[in-house]
């Protein structure tokens, strides 16, 4: 009976040690993944800020007017070419 208790306690002790080692290993894995995801988040935040700045720049009326004239060949209509429509 003593041997059984001894073997049981020894097995529980070894299992507990293995569980602690696995938990530390898993913690390190998850911490490395967290750092990687935080870096990706920071890069996406920077990219988003740059895109917001680009959008604000592209929404300038003078840039839109110039692009319409240069790329689409649009012009302001002459006064005789405008028609007022009343409901």
Order of alpha helices (4+ residues) and beta strands (2+ residues): alpha-alpha
